[in-house]
Amino acid sequence: METLILIVDDNLVIRQVIRDRLFKALSVDHFREASSGHEAIELASKCKPDLVILDVSMPDMDGVAAQSTRSSLSLRLQSSCLRFIS
């Protein structure tokens, strides 16, 4: 099974840096990206990621608010991870 990572940050450059570093460190190349908490919840319900990396500070809905609706993030497995960045 392929590992799918959802990167959530309102800054495109930050999302690209995270994606590039994860690819180099882990050779993971299955990513989805969202620019807000609302978009993350919608996307996660469709793709069911193994790992969600959330920015804590975003306009609209930040990572903390999105995490509080963790069931809406539809992580693939019980052991899936949710991580915050700031």
RATAHU-V296867 format. One record per helix or strand of 3 or more residues. SS is the DSSP state (~ for helix, > for strand). FROM is the first residue (numbers start at 1). LEN is the number of residues. If there is no record, write none. Layout:
<<SS;FROM;LEN> <SS;FROM;LEN>>
This chain:
<<>;5;4> <~;12;15> <>;31;4> <~;37;11> <>;51;5> <~;63;6> <~;70;4> <>;81;5>>
